[in-house]
């Protein structure tokens, strides 16, 4: 998950309940490009399970659920009341439209 640690740190520092970032913003935070697989909504699932892909564990660890707008290449991270990592549940990433 080390690749996504900068995003986890960034999100944890946020005070707002919602943080909206472009894909480019996320890439700047990560210091590298998002993988091609990020074009698939399944890539953005929030799953705190130990065997979940690293980006899913990172979102859960940070306590945020992503809502996607692929057309605008933006992600709105919504702070979870109970982080998925703590509850062990899996949530589907959702879409939003500005």
Secondary structure, 3 states (H helix, E strand, C coil): CHHHHHHHHHHHHCCCCEEEEEHHHHHHHHCCCCCHHHHCHHHHCEECCCCCCHHHHHHHHHCEEEEEECCCCEEEEEECCCCHHHHCCEECCEECCC
